[in-house]
């Protein structure tokens, strides 16, 4: 459920130190679709005009060949969480939860790392 408190059952360390951030209408170069994990479908590798790469939910993009337009604002920021932490999941997308921690930091956490 969105807006609910969840307990972290497995640590998560962010993969990227500089996440891709998009505003609605931003153009990106579209790369490959993520296929390495069936729990994380519909993520597209993108690069913004600053040259920052990251994964973007496919449903957030209008794709035309190798170009995409952001249909909404988006940040690929991931939260660093430890087992036993509590987070508030604000929305769920493609196996990840956009969440807020106890010190009001926001970011993505894999759904499999929280107790649903």
N, CA, C and O atoms as CSV, one atom per row, in Angstrom:
chain,resi,resn,atom,element,x,y,z
A,1,UNK,N,N,0.842,-1.190,0.000
A,1,UNK,CA,C,0.000,0.000,0.000
A,1,UNK,C,C,0.883,1.247,0.000
A,1,UNK,O,O,1.874,1.327,0.726
A,2,UNK,N,N,0.514,2.182,-0.801
A,2,UNK,CA,C,1.254,3.436,-0.856
A,2,UNK,C,C,0.945,4.273,0.378
A,2,UNK,O,O,-0.192,4.308,0.849
A,3,UNK,N,N,1.969,4.948,0.897
A,3,UNK,CA,C,1.818,5.778,2.083
A,3,UNK,C,C,1.923,5.011,3.388
A,3,UNK,O,O,1.725,5.582,4.460
A,4,UNK,N,N,2.229,3.735,3.312
A,4,UNK,CA,C,2.311,2.876,4.490
A,4,UNK,C,C,3.763,2.726,4.937
A,4,UNK,O,O,4.688,2.854,4.135
A,5,UNK,N,N,3.947,2.453,6.226
A,5,UNK,CA,C,5.280,2.209,6.781
A,5,UNK,C,C,5.651,0.747,6.554
A,5,UNK,O,O,4.851,-0.159,6.789
A,6,UNK,N,N,6.888,0.538,6.090
A,6,UNK,CA,C,7.401,-0.810,5.853
A,6,UNK,C,C,8.729,-0.976,6.564
A,6,UNK,O,O,9.496,-0.022,6.701
A,7,UNK,N,N,8.997,-2.198,7.016
A,7,UNK,CA,C,10.267,-2.522,7.652
A,7,UNK,C,C,11.223,-3.065,6.591
A,7,UNK,O,O,10.845,-3.890,5.759
A,8,UNK,N,N,12.458,-2.591,6.636
A,8,UNK,CA,C,13.498,-3.061,5.719
A,8,UNK,C,C,13.983,-4.420,6.217
A,8,UNK,O,O,14.355,-4.565,7.382
A,9,UNK,N,N,13.977,-5.424,5.321
A,9,UNK,CA,C,14.400,-6.776,5.704
A,9,UNK,C,C,15.756,-7.157,5.102
A,9,UNK,O,O,16.301,-8.219,5.403
A,10,UNK,N,N,16.298,-6.272,4.242
A,10,UNK,CA,C,17.613,-6.513,3.648
A,10,UNK,C,C,18.240,-5.170,3.311
A,10,UNK,O,O,17.576,-4.293,2.757
A,11,UNK,N,N,19.516,-5.004,3.640
A,11,UNK,CA,C,20.246,-3.772,3.327
A,11,UNK,C,C,20.183,-3.466,1.828
A,11,UNK,O,O,20.110,-4.370,0.996
A,12,UNK,N,N,20.212,-2.169,1.508
A,12,UNK,CA,C,20.335,-1.740,0.116
A,12,UNK,C,C,21.291,-0.558,0.051
A,12,UNK,O,O,21.117,0.439,0.752
A,13,UNK,N,N,22.292,-0.685,-0.793
A,13,UNK,CA,C,23.270,0.380,-1.033
A,13,UNK,C,C,23.052,0.873,-2.466
A,13,UNK,O,O,23.020,0.060,-3.390
A,14,UNK,N,N,22.902,2.184,-2.672
A,14,UNK,CA,C,22.677,2.711,-4.030
A,14,UNK,C,C,23.786,2.326,-4.999
A,14,UNK,O,O,24.965,2.293,-4.648
A,15,UNK,N,N,23.369,2.035,-6.232
A,15,UNK,CA,C,24.319,1.641,-7.277
A,15,UNK,C,C,24.992,2.852,-7.923
A,15,UNK,O,O,26.125,2.758,-8.396
A,16,UNK,N,N,24.287,3.996,-7.942
A,16,UNK,CA,C,24.800,5.186,-8.617
A,16,UNK,C,C,24.937,6.328,-7.622
A,16,UNK,O,O,24.063,6.539,-6.781
A,17,UNK,N,N,26.042,7.065,-7.723
A,17,UNK,CA,C,26.262,8.198,-6.826
A,17,UNK,C,C,25.654,9.476,-7.375
A,17,UNK,O,O,25.324,10.385,-6.614
A,18,UNK,N,N,25.504,9.551,-8.683
A,18,UNK,CA,C,24.914,10.725,-9.319
A,18,UNK,C,C,23.722,10.245,-10.154
A,18,UNK,O,O,23.880,9.866,-11.314
A,19,UNK,N,N,22.524,10.267,-9.548
A,19,UNK,CA,C,21.360,9.728,-10.262
A,19,UNK,C,C,20.894,10.641,-11.388
A,19,UNK,O,O,21.064,11.859,-11.336
A,20,UNK,N,N,20.309,10.030,-12.397
A,20,UNK,CA,C,19.684,10.807,-13.459
A,20,UNK,C,C,18.431,11.470,-12.887
A,20,UNK,O,O,17.657,10.845,-12.162
A,21,UNK,N,N,18.248,12.736,-13.226
A,21,UNK,CA,C,17.068,13.496,-12.780
A,21,UNK,C,C,16.462,14.142,-14.019
A,21,UNK,O,O,17.159,14.777,-14.810
A,22,UNK,N,N,15.158,13.970,-14.174
A,22,UNK,CA,C,14.460,14.507,-15.335
A,22,UNK,C,C,13.300,15.383,-14.911
A,22,UNK,O,O,12.654,15.141,-13.891
A,23,UNK,N,N,13.049,16.405,-15.713
A,23,UNK,CA,C,11.836,17.209,-15.578
A,23,UNK,C,C,10.922,16.822,-16.729
A,23,UNK,O,O,11.386,16.405,-17.790
A,24,UNK,N,N,9.628,16.961,-16.512
A,24,UNK,CA,C,8.668,16.667,-17.567
A,24,UNK,C,C,9.078,17.430,-18.830
A,24,UNK,O,O,9.337,18.632,-18.780
A,25,UNK,N,N,9.134,16.724,-19.954
A,25,UNK,CA,C,9.501,17.340,-21.224
A,25,UNK,C,C,10.968,17.214,-21.587
A,25,UNK,O,O,11.337,17.475,-22.732
A,26,UNK,N,N,11.824,16.816,-20.634
A,26,UNK,CA,C,13.250,16.650,-20.945
A,26,UNK,C,C,13.442,15.555,-21.985
A,26,UNK,O,O,12.733,14.548,-21.993
A,27,UNK,N,N,14.430,15.778,-22.874
A,27,UNK,CA,C,14.797,14.770,-23.871
A,27,UNK,C,C,15.939,13.931,-23.325
A,27,UNK,O,O,16.829,14.438,-22.641
A,28,UNK,N,N,15.903,12.636,-23.637
A,28,UNK,CA,C,16.963,11.720,-23.237
A,28,UNK,C,C,17.339,10.850,-24.429
A,28,UNK,O,O,16.563,10.669,-25.367
A,29,UNK,N,N,18.554,10.318,-24.359
A,29,UNK,CA,C,18.965,9.279,-25.293
A,29,UNK,C,C,18.595,7.953,-24.657
A,29,UNK,O,O,18.954,7.675,-23.512
A,30,UNK,N,N,17.875,7.142,-25.408
A,30,UNK,CA,C,17.364,5.871,-24.895
A,30,UNK,C,C,18.335,4.747,-25.226
A,30,UNK,O,O,18.805,4.622,-26.357
A,31,UNK,N,N,18.625,3.937,-24.220
A,31,UNK,CA,C,19.489,2.771,-24.393
A,31,UNK,C,C,18.676,1.489,-24.293
A,31,UNK,O,O,17.550,1.402,-24.783
A,32,UNK,N,N,19.267,0.516,-23.656
A,32,UNK,CA,C,18.660,-0.810,-23.579
A,32,UNK,C,C,17.639,-0.926,-22.446
A,32,UNK,O,O,17.634,-0.145,-21.495
A,33,UNK,N,N,16.778,-1.930,-22.588
A,33,UNK,CA,C,15.841,-2.255,-21.515
A,33,UNK,C,C,16.534,-3.219,-20.553
A,33,UNK,O,O,17.247,-4.124,-20.986
A,34,UNK,N,N,16.325,-3.027,-19.256
A,34,UNK,CA,C,16.925,-3.879,-18.231
A,34,UNK,C,C,16.236,-5.241,-18.255
A,34,UNK,O,O,15.015,-5.328,-18.127
A,35,UNK,N,N,17.031,-6.308,-18.421
A,35,UNK,CA,C,16.465,-7.658,-18.491
A,35,UNK,C,C,17.153,-8.632,-17.540
A,35,UNK,O,O,16.829,-9.820,-17.537
A,36,UNK,N,N,18.086,-8.156,-16.744
A,36,UNK,CA,C,18.878,-9.051,-15.893
A,36,UNK,C,C,18.121,-9.605,-14.693
A,36,UNK,O,O,18.566,-10.588,-14.100
A,37,UNK,N,N,17.002,-9.014,-14.317
A,37,UNK,CA,C,16.258,-9.461,-13.137
A,37,UNK,C,C,14.764,-9.393,-13.435
A,37,UNK,O,O,14.238,-8.308,-13.680
A,38,UNK,N,N,14.071,-10.534,-13.419
A,38,UNK,CA,C,12.641,-10.528,-13.739
A,38,UNK,C,C,11.782,-9.768,-12.724
A,38,UNK,O,O,10.638,-9.424,-13.022
A,39,UNK,N,N,12.322,-9.502,-11.528
A,39,UNK,CA,C,11.579,-8.714,-10.532
A,39,UNK,C,C,11.578,-7.228,-10.861
A,39,UNK,O,O,10.827,-6.463,-10.255
A,40,UNK,N,N,12.408,-6.808,-11.814
A,40,UNK,CA,C,12.538,-5.390,-12.158
A,40,UNK,C,C,12.276,-5.170,-13.647
A,40,UNK,O,O,13.192,-4.802,-14.383
A,41,UNK,N,N,11.052,-5.386,-14.097
A,41,UNK,CA,C,10.747,-5.190,-15.522
A,41,UNK,C,C,10.533,-3.721,-15.871
A,41,UNK,O,O,10.289,-2.892,-14.994
A,42,UNK,N,N,10.627,-3.414,-17.143
A,42,UNK,CA,C,10.236,-2.113,-17.707
A,42,UNK,C,C,11.093,-0.939,-17.251
A,42,UNK,O,O,10.582,0.167,-17.077
A,43,UNK,N,N,12.388,-1.167,-17.057
A,43,UNK,CA,C,13.330,-0.087,-16.792
A,43,UNK,C,C,14.179,0.118,-18.042
A,43,UNK,O,O,14.686,-0.842,-18.622
A,44,UNK,N,N,14.328,1.370,-18.447
A,44,UNK,CA,C,15.067,1.730,-19.655
A,44,UNK,C,C,16.291,2.560,-19.270
A,44,UNK,O,O,16.184,3.526,-18.514
A,45,UNK,N,N,17.449,2.175,-19.795
A,45,UNK,CA,C,18.664,2.955,-19.563
A,45,UNK,C,C,18.588,4.220,-20.406
A,45,UNK,O,O,18.353,4.160,-21.613
A,46,UNK,N,N,18.786,5.360,-19.766
A,46,UNK,CA,C,18.701,6.651,-20.460
A,46,UNK,C,C,19.900,7.516,-20.097
A,46,UNK,O,O,20.550,7.316,-19.071
A,47,UNK,N,N,20.174,8.484,-20.971
A,47,UNK,CA,C,21.218,9.473,-20.708
A,47,UNK,C,C,20.624,10.848,-20.940
A,47,UNK,O,O,20.018,11.107,-21.980
A,48,UNK,N,N,20.802,11.742,-19.950
A,48,UNK,CA,C,20.253,13.093,-20.097
A,48,UNK,C,C,21.251,14.012,-20.806
A,48,UNK,O,O,22.346,13.588,-21.174
A,49,UNK,N,N,20.858,15.268,-20.990
A,49,UNK,CA,C,21.708,16.205,-21.746
A,49,UNK,C,C,23.023,16.508,-21.038
A,49,UNK,O,O,23.972,16.971,-21.672
A,50,UNK,N,N,23.094,16.255,-19.729
A,50,UNK,CA,C,24.340,16.461,-18.984
A,50,UNK,C,C,25.265,15.247,-19.064
A,50,UNK,O,O,26.369,15.267,-18.519
A,51,UNK,N,N,24.815,14.194,-19.741
A,51,UNK,CA,C,25.623,12.992,-19.872
A,51,UNK,C,C,25.488,12.026,-18.713
A,51,UNK,O,O,26.267,11.078,-18.610
A,52,UNK,N,N,24.520,12.243,-17.839
A,52,UNK,CA,C,24.297,11.350,-16.707
A,52,UNK,C,C,23.371,10.219,-17.152
A,52,UNK,O,O,22.302,10.456,-17.714
A,53,UNK,N,N,23.806,8.983,-16.888
A,53,UNK,CA,C,23.028,7.807,-17.250
A,53,UNK,C,C,22.307,7.254,-16.033
A,53,UNK,O,O,22.745,7.425,-14.896
A,54,UNK,N,N,21.192,6.586,-16.299
A,54,UNK,CA,C,20.458,5.933,-15.230
A,54,UNK,C,C,19.250,5.205,-15.778
A,54,UNK,O,O,18.951,5.271,-16.971
A,55,UNK,N,N,18.565,4.516,-14.894
A,55,UNK,CA,C,17.396,3.723,-15.256
A,55,UNK,C,C,16.133,4.518,-14.994
A,55,UNK,O,O,15.978,5.136,-13.941
A,56,UNK,N,N,15.229,4.496,-15.971
A,56,UNK,CA,C,13.977,5.254,-15.914
A,56,UNK,C,C,12.830,4.286,-16.198
A,56,UNK,O,O,12.934,3.468,-17.112
A,57,UNK,N,N,11.730,4.362,-15.429
A,57,UNK,CA,C,10.586,3.502,-15.744
A,57,UNK,C,C,10.084,3.768,-17.168
A,57,UNK,O,O,9.888,4.917,-17.566
A,58,UNK,N,N,9.885,2.706,-17.910
A,58,UNK,CA,C,9.464,2.812,-19.306
A,58,UNK,C,C,8.185,3.638,-19.438
A,58,UNK,O,O,8.029,4.389,-20.402
A,59,UNK,N,N,7.279,3.506,-18.487
A,59,UNK,CA,C,6.000,4.212,-18.554
A,59,UNK,C,C,6.139,5.719,-18.304
A,59,UNK,O,O,5.166,6.455,-18.469
A,60,UNK,N,N,7.325,6.190,-17.911
A,60,UNK,CA,C,7.576,7.609,-17.709
A,60,UNK,C,C,8.099,8.276,-18.984
A,60,UNK,O,O,8.375,9.476,-18.993
A,61,UNK,N,N,8.234,7.495,-20.060
A,61,UNK,CA,C,8.855,7.993,-21.286
A,61,UNK,C,C,7.944,7.833,-22.499
A,61,UNK,O,O,7.162,6.887,-22.597
A,62,UNK,N,N,8.069,8.784,-23.417
A,62,UNK,CA,C,7.527,8.619,-24.762
A,62,UNK,C,C,8.751,8.362,-25.626
A,62,UNK,O,O,9.590,9.245,-25.805
A,63,UNK,N,N,8.852,7.142,-26.164
A,63,UNK,CA,C,10.057,6.717,-26.877
A,63,UNK,C,C,9.816,6.717,-28.377
A,63,UNK,O,O,8.818,6.190,-28.871
A,64,UNK,N,N,10.771,7.331,-29.095
A,64,UNK,CA,C,10.754,7.337,-30.552
A,64,UNK,C,C,12.163,6.986,-31.003
A,64,UNK,O,O,13.027,7.859,-31.091
A,65,UNK,N,N,12.396,5.705,-31.292
A,65,UNK,CA,C,13.730,5.261,-31.674
A,65,UNK,C,C,14.696,5.356,-30.515
A,65,UNK,O,O,14.482,4.731,-29.476
A,66,UNK,N,N,15.753,6.127,-30.675
A,66,UNK,CA,C,16.774,6.295,-29.632
A,66,UNK,C,C,16.573,7.571,-28.817
A,66,UNK,O,O,17.432,7.948,-28.021
A,67,UNK,N,N,15.439,8.227,-29.021
A,67,UNK,CA,C,15.137,9.452,-28.280
A,67,UNK,C,C,13.901,9.225,-27.417
A,67,UNK,O,O,12.959,8.545,-27.823
A,68,UNK,N,N,13.924,9.798,-26.236
A,68,UNK,CA,C,12.775,9.730,-25.356
A,68,UNK,C,C,12.459,11.101,-24.789
A,68,UNK,O,O,13.334,11.957,-24.664
A,69,UNK,N,N,11.193,11.293,-24.449
A,69,UNK,CA,C,10.742,12.527,-23.801
A,69,UNK,C,C,10.135,12.114,-22.455
A,69,UNK,O,O,9.305,11.207,-22.393
A,70,UNK,N,N,10.555,12.781,-21.388
A,70,UNK,CA,C,10.013,12.495,-20.061
A,70,UNK,C,C,8.557,12.959,-19.990
A,70,UNK,O,O,8.251,14.127,-20.229
A,71,UNK,N,N,7.678,12.032,-19.661
A,71,UNK,CA,C,6.255,12.344,-19.527
A,71,UNK,C,C,5.928,12.933,-18.159
A,71,UNK,O,O,4.846,13.481,-17.952
A,72,UNK,N,N,6.883,12.813,-17.220
A,72,UNK,CA,C,6.734,13.368,-15.874
A,72,UNK,C,C,8.111,13.574,-15.276
A,72,UNK,O,O,9.097,13.036,-15.779
A,73,UNK,N,N,8.183,14.337,-14.226
A,73,UNK,CA,C,9.456,14.528,-13.534
A,73,UNK,C,C,9.853,13.224,-12.849
A,73,UNK,O,O,8.996,12.438,-12.443
A,74,UNK,N,N,11.168,13.002,-12.724
A,74,UNK,CA,C,11.662,11.730,-12.202
A,74,UNK,C,C,13.065,11.904,-11.640
A,74,UNK,O,O,13.878,12.649,-12.188
A,75,UNK,N,N,13.339,11.211,-10.545
A,75,UNK,CA,C,14.681,11.125,-9.986
A,75,UNK,C,C,15.008,9.653,-9.763
A,75,UNK,O,O,14.194,8.908,-9.216
A,76,UNK,N,N,16.192,9.235,-10.185
A,76,UNK,CA,C,16.635,7.859,-9.980
A,76,UNK,C,C,17.366,7.695,-8.649
A,76,UNK,O,O,18.036,6.683,-8.441
A,77,UNK,N,N,17.252,8.664,-7.751
A,77,UNK,CA,C,17.926,8.570,-6.463
A,77,UNK,C,C,17.475,7.311,-5.723
A,77,UNK,O,O,16.283,7.016,-5.652
A,78,UNK,N,N,18.438,6.577,-5.176
A,78,UNK,CA,C,18.146,5.402,-4.375
A,78,UNK,C,C,18.467,5.702,-2.920
A,78,UNK,O,O,19.406,6.438,-2.618
A,79,UNK,N,N,17.677,5.122,-2.020
A,79,UNK,CA,C,17.939,5.270,-0.588
A,79,UNK,C,C,18.885,4.173,-0.120
A,79,UNK,O,O,18.770,3.019,-0.531
A,80,UNK,N,N,19.809,4.545,0.734
A,80,UNK,CA,C,20.631,3.566,1.426
A,80,UNK,C,C,19.863,3.185,2.685
A,80,UNK,O,O,19.558,4.044,3.513
A,81,UNK,N,N,19.551,1.897,2.833
A,81,UNK,CA,C,18.787,1.438,3.993
A,81,UNK,C,C,19.458,0.213,4.600
A,81,UNK,O,O,20.152,-0.541,3.918
A,82,UNK,N,N,19.238,0.037,5.884
A,82,UNK,CA,C,19.770,-1.105,6.621
A,82,UNK,C,C,18.606,-1.947,7.143
A,82,UNK,O,O,17.525,-1.433,7.430
A,83,UNK,N,N,18.851,-3.231,7.258
A,83,UNK,CA,C,17.859,-4.131,7.830
A,83,UNK,C,C,17.401,-3.582,9.182
A,83,UNK,O,O,18.220,-3.199,10.018
A,84,UNK,N,N,16.088,-3.550,9.383
A,84,UNK,CA,C,15.517,-3.026,10.624
A,84,UNK,C,C,15.026,-1.592,10.510
A,84,UNK,O,O,14.195,-1.163,11.311
A,85,UNK,N,N,15.531,-0.826,9.513
A,85,UNK,CA,C,15.028,0.533,9.283
A,85,UNK,C,C,13.554,0.474,8.922
A,85,UNK,O,O,13.049,-0.560,8.483
A,86,UNK,N,N,12.871,1.593,9.112
A,86,UNK,CA,C,11.506,1.737,8.630
A,86,UNK,C,C,11.472,2.849,7.597
A,86,UNK,O,O,12.139,3.874,7.742
A,87,UNK,N,N,10.682,2.631,6.549
A,87,UNK,CA,C,10.505,3.634,5.498
A,87,UNK,C,C,9.013,3.768,5.203
A,87,UNK,O,O,8.217,2.882,5.512
A,88,UNK,N,N,8.665,4.880,4.608
A,88,UNK,CA,C,7.299,5.062,4.108
A,88,UNK,C,C,7.370,4.945,2.588
A,88,UNK,O,O,8.050,5.728,1.924
A,89,UNK,N,N,6.660,3.961,2.050
A,89,UNK,CA,C,6.619,3.780,0.592
A,89,UNK,C,C,5.528,4.684,0.030
A,89,UNK,O,O,4.355,4.545,0.376
A,90,UNK,N,N,5.921,5.606,-0.833
A,90,UNK,CA,C,4.991,6.593,-1.383
A,90,UNK,C,C,4.387,6.154,-2.715
A,90,UNK,O,O,3.266,6.540,-3.049
A,91,UNK,N,N,5.135,5.341,-3.481
A,91,UNK,CA,C,4.590,4.753,-4.710
A,91,UNK,C,C,5.452,3.564,-5.101
A,91,UNK,O,O,6.614,3.456,-4.709
A,92,UNK,N,N,4.856,2.682,-5.877
A,92,UNK,CA,C,5.532,1.483,-6.347
A,92,UNK,C,C,5.612,1.503,-7.865
A,92,UNK,O,O,4.626,1.787,-8.545
A,93,UNK,N,N,6.800,1.196,-8.393
A,93,UNK,CA,C,7.017,1.146,-9.839
A,93,UNK,C,C,7.977,0.013,-10.175
A,93,UNK,O,O,9.128,0.024,-9.739
A,94,UNK,N,N,7.518,-0.946,-10.935
A,94,UNK,CA,C,8.381,-1.946,-11.563
A,94,UNK,C,C,9.343,-2.636,-10.589
A,94,UNK,O,O,10.524,-2.808,-10.893
A,95,UNK,N,N,8.835,-3.028,-9.422
A,95,UNK,CA,C,9.645,-3.753,-8.444
A,95,UNK,C,C,10.410,-2.882,-7.469
A,95,UNK,O,O,11.205,-3.389,-6.679
A,96,UNK,N,N,10.180,-1.570,-7.512
A,96,UNK,CA,C,10.853,-0.639,-6.612
A,96,UNK,C,C,9.808,0.237,-5.915
A,96,UNK,O,O,8.708,0.441,-6.429
A,97,UNK,N,N,10.176,0.751,-4.733
A,97,UNK,CA,C,9.289,1.638,-3.977
A,97,UNK,C,C,9.965,2.997,-3.802
A,97,UNK,O,O,11.072,3.081,-3.270
A,98,UNK,N,N,9.290,4.066,-4.254
A,98,UNK,CA,C,9.769,5.429,-3.992
A,98,UNK,C,C,9.394,5.711,-2.543
A,98,UNK,O,O,8.219,5.681,-2.178
A,99,UNK,N,N,10.400,5.984,-1.726
A,99,UNK,CA,C,10.207,5.973,-0.279
A,99,UNK,C,C,10.838,7.173,0.403
A,99,UNK,O,O,11.652,7.898,-0.169
A,100,UNK,N,N,10.425,7.348,1.655
A,100,UNK,CA,C,10.970,8.393,2.518
A,100,UNK,C,C,11.452,7.718,3.792
A,100,UNK,O,O,10.752,6.885,4.369
A,101,UNK,N,N,12.664,8.088,4.228
A,101,UNK,CA,C,13.171,7.509,5.471
A,101,UNK,C,C,12.882,8.429,6.661
A,101,UNK,O,O,12.218,9.455,6.514
A,102,UNK,N,N,13.384,8.052,7.834
A,102,UNK,CA,C,13.070,8.784,9.071
A,102,UNK,C,C,13.666,10.182,9.128
A,102,UNK,O,O,13.239,10.996,9.947
A,103,UNK,N,N,14.656,10.485,8.264
A,103,UNK,CA,C,15.233,11.840,8.253
A,103,UNK,C,C,14.824,12.595,6.987
A,103,UNK,O,O,15.515,13.514,6.547
A,104,UNK,N,N,13.693,12.193,6.411
A,104,UNK,CA,C,13.062,12.862,5.265
A,104,UNK,C,C,13.918,12.882,4.009
A,104,UNK,O,O,13.855,13.836,3.234
A,105,UNK,N,N,14.724,11.831,3.794
A,105,UNK,CA,C,15.409,11.640,2.521
A,105,UNK,C,C,14.509,10.770,1.655
A,105,UNK,O,O,13.828,9.874,2.155
A,106,UNK,N,N,14.511,11.041,0.349
A,106,UNK,CA,C,13.656,10.318,-0.583
A,106,UNK,C,C,14.505,9.528,-1.568
A,106,UNK,O,O,15.592,9.959,-1.953
A,107,UNK,N,N,13.997,8.361,-1.973
A,107,UNK,CA,C,14.681,7.573,-2.980
A,107,UNK,C,C,14.020,6.227,-3.174
A,107,UNK,O,O,13.059,5.874,-2.490
A,108,UNK,N,N,14.565,5.482,-4.128
A,108,UNK,CA,C,14.042,4.168,-4.485
A,108,UNK,C,C,14.685,3.078,-3.635
A,108,UNK,O,O,15.875,3.128,-3.325
A,109,UNK,N,N,13.864,2.091,-3.265
A,109,UNK,CA,C,14.311,0.900,-2.541
A,109,UNK,C,C,13.678,-0.304,-3.237
A,109,UNK,O,O,12.490,-0.267,-3.556
A,110,UNK,N,N,14.443,-1.371,-3.479
A,110,UNK,CA,C,13.821,-2.552,-4.085
A,110,UNK,C,C,12.710,-3.106,-3.183
A,110,UNK,O,O,12.887,-3.231,-1.971
A,111,UNK,N,N,11.580,-3.431,-3.785
A,111,UNK,CA,C,10.452,-3.959,-3.018
A,111,UNK,C,C,10.840,-5.244,-2.282
A,111,UNK,O,O,10.360,-5.496,-1.177
A,112,UNK,N,N,11.702,-6.050,-2.889
A,112,UNK,CA,C,12.091,-7.301,-2.225
A,112,UNK,C,C,12.918,-7.062,-0.966
A,112,UNK,O,O,13.165,-8.000,-0.208
A,113,UNK,N,N,13.348,-5.825,-0.733
A,113,UNK,CA,C,14.128,-5.511,0.467
A,113,UNK,C,C,13.264,-4.996,1.616
A,113,UNK,O,O,13.785,-4.644,2.675
A,114,UNK,N,N,11.950,-4.951,1.412
A,114,UNK,CA,C,11.048,-4.495,2.469
A,114,UNK,C,C,9.982,-5.564,2.714
A,114,UNK,O,O,9.662,-6.361,1.832
A,115,UNK,N,N,9.447,-5.559,3.927
A,115,UNK,CA,C,8.399,-6.525,4.280
A,115,UNK,C,C,7.055,-5.948,3.884
A,115,UNK,O,O,6.604,-4.941,4.430
A,116,UNK,N,N,6.422,-6.609,2.916
A,116,UNK,CA,C,5.111,-6.163,2.424
A,116,UNK,C,C,4.015,-6.816,3.248
A,116,UNK,O,O,2.833,-6.578,3.001
